[in-house]
Amino acid sequence: MARRALRPVLIGVPLVFALWGAGMLVLTWFQQPGRPVAVFARSGMEGALVSVIAADGYILQVRGGAVIAISDKPGFVQRLYRSGAFLVIAASAGGCIVAPSGPVTVRKPAVIAIPSV
């Protein structure tokens, strides 16, 4: 009798998490440029850093195995996956990851010329 009472919970809870995960992936895939994403790689944080650099992105934060990154160019998420990222989710909508909630202005780093000696 107890098994029948638990059946909706045992089916419902995993289903809710699966739908939430699928929704996160869809939201991330179609998000606008200039929004932060959390990047994960199978090889760990180093792999995620390499993926962000290869995808022409900017690193905002590194925390807990995730790299929070941003790019102002369209197709950033697709480039991250092509460069080896295992999972890319919207950082501002993830709920577990703290990142800026609105669009972030990306500024190019200044180039400093160092005189040769």
C-alpha positions in Angstrom: 0.0 0.0 0.0 2.8 2.4 0.8 4.3 1.8 -2.6 1.2 3.1 -4.3 1.2 6.2 -2.2 4.8 7.0 -3.1 4.4 6.3 -6.8 3.2 9.9 -7.7 6.1 11.3 -5.8 8.7 9.0 -7.3 7.5 9.9 -10.8 6.7 13.5 -10.2 9.9 14.8 -8.5 12.3 13.5 -11.2 9.9 14.7 -13.9 9.9 18.2 -12.4 13.7 18.3 -12.3 14.0 17.0 -15.9 11.5 19.7 -17.1 13.3 22.4 -15.2 16.7 21.3 -16.7 15.3 21.2 -20.2 13.8 24.7 -19.7 17.1 26.0 -18.5 18.9 24.6 -21.6 16.3 26.1 -23.9 16.5 29.5 -22.2 20.2 29.5 -22.4 20.4 28.5 -26.1 18.2 31.4 -27.2 19.4 34.2 -24.8 20.5 37.5 -26.0 24.2 38.5 -26.2 25.5 40.3 -23.1 23.9 38.0 -20.6 26.1 35.9 -18.2 26.2 32.1 -18.5 27.7 29.5 -16.3 30.1 27.2 -18.1 30.9 23.6 -17.0 33.4 21.3 -18.7 34.1 17.6 -18.1 37.7 18.3 -17.5 36.8 20.7 -14.7 37.3 24.4 -14.2 40.4 24.5 -16.4 38.4 23.1 -19.3 35.7 25.6 -18.8 38.2 28.5 -18.8 39.7 27.2 -22.1 36.2 26.9 -23.6 35.4 30.5 -22.7 38.6 31.8 -24.1 38.2 29.8 -27.3 34.6 31.0 -27.7 35.8 34.6 -27.6 34.2 35.3 -24.2 35.1 37.3 -21.1 35.4 35.7 -17.7 33.4 37.4 -15.0 33.8 35.0 -12.1 35.1 31.6 -11.2 33.3 29.8 -8.4 32.6 26.2 -7.4 33.7 24.5 -10.6 31.7 26.9 -12.8 33.0 29.7 -14.8 30.6 32.7 -15.2 31.3 34.2 -18.6 29.8 36.7 -21.0 30.2 37.8 -24.6 28.6 40.6 -26.6 28.7 38.6 -29.8 25.7 36.5 -31.0 26.1 32.7 -30.9 28.3 32.6 -27.7 26.5 29.6 -26.3 26.9 27.6 -29.5 30.6 28.5 -29.7 31.1 27.4 -26.1 29.6 24.0 -26.9 31.8 23.7 -30.0 34.9 24.6 -28.0 34.3 21.8 -25.5 31.9 23.0 -22.8 29.8 20.1 -21.3 27.0 22.3 -19.9 26.1 26.0 -20.4 23.2 27.5 -18.4 22.0 31.0 -17.9 23.7 32.2 -14.8 21.1 34.8 -13.9 18.3 32.3 -14.1 20.0 29.3 -12.5 18.9 30.0 -9.0 22.0 28.4 -7.5 24.6 30.6 -9.1 25.0 34.2 -8.1 25.6 36.4 -11.2 24.4 39.8 -12.4 20.7 39.6 -13.2 20.6 42.1 -16.0 22.6 42.8 -19.1 26.3 43.5 -18.5 28.2 45.9 -20.6 31.3 44.3 -21.9 34.3 46.5 -22.2 37.4 45.5 -24.1 40.5 45.3 -21.9 43.0 48.1 -22.4 46.2 47.2 -24.2 49.2 48.4 -22.3 52.4 48.8 -24.2 55.5 47.8 -22.2 58.7 49.3 -23.5 61.4 46.9 -24.2 64.7 47.3 -22.4 
